[in-house]
Amino acid sequence: MKEAVIVAAKRTAFGKYGGKMRHIEPEGLLKPLFSYFNTHYTSIMDNVDDVILGNVVGNGGNIARKALLEAGLKHQIPGMTIDRQCGSGLEAVNQACRMVQAGAGTVYIAGGVESTSRAPWKIKRPQSLYDTHLPEFYERAPFAPESQDPSMIQAAENVAEQYDISRIEQDTFAWQSHQKTIEAYNQNLIPQEILPFKIKGGIFQYDESIKPQLNQRVLSRLKPLLVNGTITAGNCCMKNDGAVLLLVMEKSVAESYGLHTGLAFVDHVSTGVDPNVLGIGPVPAVKNLLAKQAFSVKDIDAVELNEAFASQVLASQKALHISDEKLNIYGGAIATGHPYGASGAALVARLFYMQHKYRTIATMGIGGGMGNATLFERWS
């Protein structure tokens, strides 16, 4: 079996819903990242077999194909867009690595993109062509049958209740996420992931959702989003805009281009859970992944787990026995944001730049009751 390695990774800074990147379509978010790869890996880009991208709330069609053409890549590159809800970006990386392992190709671009600000309105089609009722708008498509399809907030509350995660634990975790993110910025650890983005009014290179002045007293004063609940706007992620691209290659081909460092793909698992507690998806995914490789969590140096809600991260951490020192070392999506289809790829980009960590995992809890997890080892 061929070996797949990730040799390059870049992302945009993540903008808030309705924020600094609100006017930019998904292909526009991707264009500077493609340009970066074209500039720094010119000869490799001439041999790309496919572009595989995750996207969830886009404007339809095949964003991967449209974006690669918009960026000036060759017409011969097909492009494929994947929707596994918020696990889409990680799934795109998994699929690219599996294609390399299978010998289907040697060079892939994988990642994800989301513009929640430019997401089209969703309108239900009437049962009758002659229906005269006003159009009915809805926020999202169903993830599961109606009886198993709670709101994301309710599902996070269900996890908090089932795993006994308190409001104060969630608020503390959220505050720590911001603090760790700010510290990682100050140490220039996060900026190396980010490609500065030209927007109207200047250069965008700092995740827009970070709140440097946030403190636990402010968090404690926020009202729950549901009556008698524990989830607030402060202990969950925001809706965001952003894009991530990674360059995936067959190891021997990468070495022929003089590339010898990065992440080596080891294995991945995707699995399902009860949609009513969908945020717990990382638990069986990581457990199954570790079992397949005969590892324990003690063998893992860093775990990047998407912070959609503090409750689901804390519950997963508790169930998997992940130490604080290994979990989301530079903070996570509660601080930096969650551009759905890009977030999984962003976890991989973060691990790519953690050159002091050898064996690492990226994992997501996914709408509809799923989880995916991917194991990497440092290649150097």
C-alpha distance (Angstrom), angle and dihedral (degrees) to the residues before:
residue distance angle dihedral
M1 . . .
K2 3.79 . .
E3 3.82 120.2 .
A4 3.81 119.7 -120.7
V5 3.79 121.4 -151.2
I6 3.80 134.5 179.2
V7 3.78 109.7 -133.4
A8 3.81 102.7 173.4
A9 3.80 138.7 21.9
K10 3.79 134.8 179.4
R11 3.77 136.5 162.3
T12 3.75 138.9 -176.5
A13 3.75 119.4 -112.8
F14 3.79 107.3 -95.9
G15 3.78 117.9 -107.7
K16 3.80 126.5 -152.5
Y17 3.79 121.8 -109.0
G18 3.79 103.3 -84.8
G19 3.80 89.6 8.3
K20 3.78 136.5 117.5
M21 3.82 95.4 -43.5
R22 3.80 96.6 40.5
H23 3.82 94.0 118.7
I24 3.82 96.6 49.9
E25 3.81 119.4 100.1
P26 3.84 118.7 -139.7
E27 3.80 93.4 -100.4
G28 3.80 88.4 52.6
L29 3.80 90.7 54.7
L30 3.80 90.0 52.5
K31 3.79 98.6 44.3
P32 3.83 98.8 80.9
L33 3.81 90.4 47.0
F34 3.81 91.1 53.5
S35 3.81 88.5 47.1
Y36 3.80 90.2 53.0
F37 3.80 91.5 53.1
N38 3.81 91.2 45.3
T39 3.79 90.2 53.5
H40 3.80 98.8 44.1
Y41 3.83 100.4 33.8
T42 3.80 102.5 29.5
S43 3.79 99.8 151.3
I44 3.81 92.7 42.8
M45 3.80 92.1 50.8
D46 3.79 88.8 58.3
N47 3.81 87.6 65.6
V48 3.81 102.5 46.4
D49 3.82 110.6 142.2
D50 3.80 97.0 -164.9
V51 3.78 145.7 -17.0
I52 3.82 114.0 -130.3
L53 3.81 117.6 -171.9
G54 3.78 136.7 174.3
N55 3.81 119.7 -133.4
V56 3.79 132.6 162.6
V57 3.81 114.3 174.4
G58 3.80 100.5 24.6
N59 3.76 129.0 137.6
G60 3.79 96.0 -94.5
G61 3.76 132.6 -103.9
N62 3.78 118.8 76.8
I63 3.81 107.1 -47.6
A64 3.81 92.5 -173.7
R65 3.79 91.9 58.7
K66 3.79 94.6 41.7
A67 3.80 92.7 47.8
L68 3.81 96.1 48.6
L69 3.79 90.8 50.8
E70 3.80 91.1 45.8
A71 3.81 87.5 53.5
G72 3.81 92.6 51.9
L73 3.78 99.9 -109.1
K74 3.81 118.6 153.0
H75 3.80 119.1 -72.5
Q76 3.80 88.8 -128.4
I77 3.84 92.1 70.1
P78 3.82 106.4 92.6
G79 3.82 107.2 -160.1
M80 3.82 128.1 -151.1
T81 3.81 130.9 -151.7
I82 3.81 120.4 -151.2
D83 3.80 127.8 -159.0
R84 3.79 115.4 -164.6
Q85 3.79 89.0 141.6
C86 3.81 112.2 -113.9
G87 3.81 90.1 -11.3
S88 3.80 89.9 63.7
G89 3.79 98.9 100.9
L90 3.79 92.8 50.8
E91 3.79 90.2 44.4
A92 3.82 89.8 53.8
V93 3.81 89.5 55.3
N94 3.81 90.5 47.1
Q95 3.80 92.4 51.0
A96 3.81 93.0 48.5
C97 3.80 90.6 50.5
R98 3.80 91.9 47.3
M99 3.82 90.2 50.8
V100 3.79 89.4 54.5
Q101 3.81 91.8 46.9
A102 3.81 90.1 51.0
G103 3.79 92.4 51.3
A104 3.82 93.2 -117.8
G105 3.80 91.0 129.8
T106 3.78 143.5 -20.4
V107 3.82 106.4 -134.9
Y108 3.81 127.1 45.2
I109 3.76 136.9 164.7
A110 3.80 111.6 -144.5
G111 3.77 134.2 175.2
G112 3.75 140.6 92.9
V113 3.77 146.4 -98.2
E114 3.78 137.3 -156.8
S115 3.76 136.1 176.9
T116 3.77 107.4 -176.4
S117 3.80 86.3 174.3
R118 3.81 92.5 60.1
A119 3.81 97.7 37.1
P120 3.81 109.7 131.9
W121 3.77 121.6 -113.2
K122 3.80 114.9 -98.9
I123 3.79 118.3 -134.9
K124 3.80 126.7 -177.6
R125 3.77 114.8 -124.5
P126 3.83 112.9 -124.0
Q127 3.80 118.7 -114.5
S128 3.78 90.1 -124.8
L129 3.78 127.1 46.8
Y130 3.80 86.7 -139.7
D131 3.81 96.0 52.4
T132 3.82 109.8 134.8
H133 3.80 97.4 -167.1
L134 3.79 118.1 117.0
P135 3.84 115.8 -95.6
E136 3.81 114.7 -86.1
F137 3.78 114.5 -134.6
Y138 3.79 122.6 -154.8
E139 3.80 133.1 -172.5
R140 3.78 102.5 -136.8
A141 3.77 141.6 2.0
P142 3.82 116.9 -105.1
F143 3.80 114.5 -86.1
A144 3.81 94.2 -164.0
P145 3.83 140.2 -3.2
E146 3.80 111.0 -51.6
S147 3.82 94.1 -104.2
Q148 3.82 89.8 55.0
D149 3.79 100.5 38.5
P150 3.81 111.1 89.4
S151 3.79 122.1 170.9
M152 3.78 114.1 -90.1
I153 3.80 89.3 -108.7
Q154 3.79 93.5 51.5
A155 3.79 90.8 47.7
A156 3.81 89.6 52.3
E157 3.81 89.6 49.9
N158 3.80 89.3 50.4
V159 3.81 89.8 54.3
A160 3.81 91.7 47.4
E161 3.81 90.9 52.1
Q162 3.81 96.4 42.9
Y163 3.80 94.0 47.8
D164 3.82 96.4 36.1
I165 3.81 96.4 -118.3
S166 3.81 110.8 165.9
R167 3.80 129.0 -144.2
I168 3.82 91.6 -114.7
E169 3.82 91.2 52.2
Q170 3.80 90.0 52.2
D171 3.80 93.6 47.2
T172 3.80 91.7 47.9
F173 3.79 91.2 49.9
A174 3.81 91.0 49.6
W175 3.80 92.3 50.4
Q176 3.80 90.5 48.5
S177 3.80 90.7 50.9
H178 3.80 90.4 57.6
Q179 3.79 92.1 44.2
K180 3.81 93.9 49.9
T181 3.80 90.8 46.4
I182 3.80 93.0 51.1
E183 3.81 90.8 47.9
A184 3.82 90.7 49.4
Y185 3.80 89.5 52.0
N186 3.79 90.8 49.5
Q187 3.80 89.9 52.5
N188 3.83 90.8 48.7
L189 3.79 91.1 -118.0
I190 3.81 97.9 123.6
P191 3.84 98.2 37.0
Q192 3.81 90.3 65.3
E193 3.82 88.1 65.8
I194 3.80 93.2 53.2
L195 3.78 130.1 83.2
P196 3.83 108.5 -153.7
F197 3.80 109.4 -115.6
K198 3.79 125.1 -146.3
I199 3.79 111.0 -132.0
K200 3.76 134.3 162.9
G201 3.78 105.6 -70.7
G202 3.80 99.0 23.2
I203 3.79 144.8 -52.6
F204 3.80 121.7 -25.0
Q205 3.80 111.9 -151.1
Y206 3.82 107.1 135.3
D207 3.81 125.4 78.0
E208 3.78 105.2 -105.5
S209 3.82 99.1 -146.0
I210 3.81 96.7 62.5
K211 3.81 113.3 113.5
P212 3.83 110.0 -158.9
Q213 3.83 92.6 -178.2
L214 3.79 95.1 51.1
N215 3.79 116.6 123.3
Q216 3.78 136.2 175.5
R217 3.80 93.4 -104.4
V218 3.81 90.6 59.2
L219 3.80 90.6 47.0
S220 3.79 92.2 50.5
R221 3.82 91.1 55.5
L222 3.80 95.9 56.3
K223 3.80 115.2 107.8
P224 3.82 118.6 -119.1
L225 3.79 114.2 -104.0
L226 3.82 90.2 -130.7
V227 3.79 127.1 41.2
N228 3.82 110.6 -87.2
G229 3.78 89.1 -0.7
T230 3.81 134.0 134.8
I231 3.81 100.7 -142.7
T232 3.80 114.7 98.9
A233 3.78 136.4 170.3
G234 3.80 86.4 -99.6
N235 3.80 101.0 55.6
C236 3.79 97.7 47.5
C237 3.79 134.1 58.7
M238 3.79 127.8 -91.3
K239 3.80 128.4 -121.6
N240 3.79 108.1 -97.8
D241 3.79 149.4 -178.7
G242 3.79 122.7 -132.2
A243 3.80 149.7 111.9
V244 3.81 139.2 -134.0
L245 3.80 131.4 -165.8
L246 3.81 130.0 -172.4
L247 3.79 129.9 -174.8
V248 3.81 111.3 -132.2
M249 3.81 120.2 -169.5
E250 3.76 143.4 167.5
K251 3.79 105.0 -95.7
S252 3.81 97.3 -124.9
V253 3.82 90.9 48.8
A254 3.80 91.2 49.6
E255 3.79 89.6 51.6
S256 3.80 90.3 51.1
Y257 3.82 87.0 60.2
G258 3.79 91.0 51.2
L259 3.81 95.6 -102.5
H260 3.79 115.4 137.8
T261 3.80 108.3 156.3
G262 3.79 137.4 66.7
L263 3.80 137.6 72.2
A264 3.78 125.0 -33.8
F265 3.80 114.9 -148.0
V266 3.80 111.6 -128.6
D267 3.80 107.9 170.8
H268 3.78 145.0 -42.6
V269 3.81 139.3 -150.8
S270 3.79 131.6 -159.5
T271 3.78 119.3 -169.4
G272 3.79 144.1 162.1
V273 3.81 134.5 -116.0
D274 3.80 136.9 178.1
P275 3.85 104.7 -62.7
N276 3.80 89.0 -138.2
V277 3.81 88.7 69.4
L278 3.78 96.7 28.9
G279 3.81 94.5 151.1
I280 3.79 90.9 70.3
G281 3.83 91.5 69.0
P282 3.83 93.5 109.1
V283 3.81 91.0 64.9
P284 3.82 100.3 68.0
A285 3.80 91.4 31.4
V286 3.81 93.2 56.5
K287 3.80 93.4 39.2
N288 3.80 91.8 52.3
L289 3.79 91.8 44.7
L290 3.79 93.1 51.8
A291 3.80 91.7 45.7
K292 3.82 91.9 52.4
Q293 3.80 90.1 54.7
A294 3.83 95.8 38.6
F295 3.81 91.4 -119.8
S296 3.78 132.3 131.4
V297 3.78 126.3 -146.0
K298 3.82 87.1 -100.3
D299 3.81 87.8 68.2
I300 3.82 91.5 59.6
D301 3.80 119.3 89.2
A302 3.81 99.1 -166.0
V303 3.80 137.1 10.1
E304 3.81 122.5 -161.3
L305 3.82 108.1 -161.9
N306 3.79 117.8 177.9
E307 3.80 111.8 -111.8
A308 3.78 102.7 -140.2
F309 3.82 89.5 142.3
A310 3.78 128.8 3.3
S311 3.81 89.2 -134.0
Q312 3.79 94.1 61.7
V313 3.80 94.2 45.0
L314 3.80 92.0 50.0
A315 3.80 91.8 45.8
S316 3.80 91.8 49.5
Q317 3.78 91.5 46.3
K318 3.79 90.6 51.6
A319 3.80 94.1 47.3
L320 3.81 93.9 46.0
H321 3.83 96.3 40.3
I322 3.82 93.4 -127.9
S323 3.79 113.0 169.9
D324 3.82 120.1 -127.0
E325 3.80 89.1 -118.1
K326 3.83 91.7 62.5
L327 3.80 101.2 39.6
N328 3.82 121.5 91.2
I329 3.78 91.7 -28.8
Y330 3.82 94.5 -171.6
G331 3.80 96.2 38.0
G332 3.77 124.4 -99.6
A333 3.78 151.6 -129.8
I334 3.81 96.0 -41.4
A335 3.80 84.2 69.7
T336 3.80 105.0 26.0
G337 3.81 99.0 33.6
H338 3.79 139.7 -116.5
P339 3.83 116.7 -99.0
Y340 3.79 90.7 -178.5
G341 3.80 104.5 -139.5
A342 3.80 93.1 37.6
S343 3.81 100.8 45.3
G344 3.81 98.5 84.3
A345 3.79 91.6 51.3
A346 3.81 88.5 47.6
L347 3.80 89.4 58.9
V348 3.81 88.9 55.4
A349 3.80 91.6 47.3
R350 3.79 88.6 53.6
L351 3.80 91.9 51.1
F352 3.81 89.5 47.1
Y353 3.81 90.2 63.6
M354 3.84 94.8 44.2
Q355 3.76 91.5 92.4
H356 3.82 92.2 165.2
K357 3.82 91.4 63.5
Y358 3.81 120.9 80.4
R359 3.82 109.6 -174.0
T360 3.81 116.3 30.5
I361 3.81 142.5 166.7
A362 3.81 133.0 -149.1
T363 3.80 115.6 -162.5
M364 3.80 140.4 173.4
G365 3.80 139.2 -164.9
I366 3.80 107.2 -140.0
G367 3.80 137.8 -152.9
G368 3.79 113.4 -102.6
G369 3.78 92.1 36.8
M370 3.80 108.0 -68.0
G371 3.76 139.8 126.4
N372 3.77 134.2 -164.7
A373 3.78 131.6 -168.9
T374 3.79 133.2 -175.9
L375 3.79 129.4 -162.2
F376 3.80 122.6 -147.5
E377 3.77 136.1 177.9
R378 3.78 127.1 -154.9
W379 3.79 111.6 -98.8
S380 3.77 114.5 -154.2
